[in-house]
Amino acid sequence: MTMRVAIVHYWLVQMRGGERVLEHLCDMYPDADIFTHVVNRAKLSPKLAARRIFTSWISRLPFATKHYQKYLPLMPAALEALDLSDYDLVISCEAGPAKGIITRPDAVHVTYCHSPMRYIWDQYHQYRRESGLAARLVMPLFAPGLRQWDMASAARSDMIMANSAYVAARVRKFWGREAAVVHPPVDTDLYQPSDRVEEEYLWAGQLIPYKLPDVAVAAFTASGRKLHVVGTGPMLPRLRAMAGPGIRFSERLPFDDLRRAYATCKALVFTSEEDFGMIPVEVMASGRPVIAYGRGGALESVVDGRTGLFYTDKGEQGLVRALDEFEAWLPTFRVQDAVARARDFAPARFRETVAHHVSEAMIGQRGHRPGQRMETHPLFLKERPDAGRAIAPQREPSIAAMP
């Protein structure tokens, strides 16, 4: 009997870091079915769009693919209504509700956690402040129950992997579970250094408040330095209005143009406190340094004083001082140090580590002898003979433009 695998992803409406991780899980389990709340295949990469994808009943609600987050209080019930009783291995990818599915007692369920839901935990008050009146009134009514469900459903996973030590600490705090740290895969072979470097710095990402693009725009406007802001989001009109003459904006870039921006920027300015953050790794793979706010996942990728610099005052003046310090330090920067550090996050390591933890979870659930590796596990061998070994990184770009 062939082992059947299901991958549960929170929602599939765009290509961002979580969806790129999902692509690598699909490479590891080529016959796996995908379950999610809502899907917009037109926004997915060809690799994901071609997969068998099943949706919860959330997808049948009005305007679900656009306003899916408004249905958050209904998602626990929608997850539990999904029938995964035919699957032997279930991998849930958690950043929104995904891990709460119900499996067979003898099935193995592992969770890869990008983040416990920020909007009900550590960023609850920020999200509420920035929401409309209706959401501000409703959030206190559903959030306590959703927190209780989130904690309880964490017990349904046989093991949890977190994408950073930062996230693992939040898993411990909010769910009361220990998590193995498995950094996400970055297709470092897609990036390479350039012989030409500009005087222009780069900021890239969604233009939303917690990422602090306004701090970057204010600091570069005040100091008169050049900045290229790549990304789109609700803050764009305000950022354009406050930007000085040295700042330009690109809402979206074709992948080749994005790679060029990475490789030719003076440095990436990374103002946000992220769960991990793939963009700093991509920029280091392109041979450029990173100026990062010294909190969150950046502490696990950027090497202070070697592949970039950290700063601790997240305000405008703190960033201006960091830029001054960076320009004094820059002559000591070596391109090869950044490239070598980025390769620590190449896909082969991710796939080997995930396969190892899945193997351990199956051993624990099914009672096989300790230390038996996935490549010798009888159920896994029936899936594909070469599973569990390192797989070469994808050479094709997984994104066509910045999200």
Secondary structure, 3 states (H helix, E strand, C coil): CCCCEEEEECCECCCCHHHHHHHHHHHHCCCCEEEECCECHHHCCHHHHCCCEEECHHHHCCCHHHHHHHHHHHHHHHHHCCCCCCCCEEEEEECCCCCCCCCCCCCEEEEEECCCCCCCCCCHHHHHHHCCHHHHHHHHHHHHHHHHHHHHHHCCCCEEEECCHHHHHHHHHHHCCCCEECCCCCCHHHCCCCCCCCCCEEEECCCCHHHCHHHHHHHHHHHCCCEEEECCCCCHHHHHHHCCCCEEEECCCEHHHHHHHHHHCCCEEECCCCCCCHHHHHHHHCCCCEEEECCHHHHHCCCECCCEEEECCCCHHHHHHHHHHHHHHHHHCCHHHHHHHHHHHCHHHHHHHHHHHHHHHHHHHHCCCCCCCHHHCHHHHHHCCCCCCCCCCCCCCCCCECC
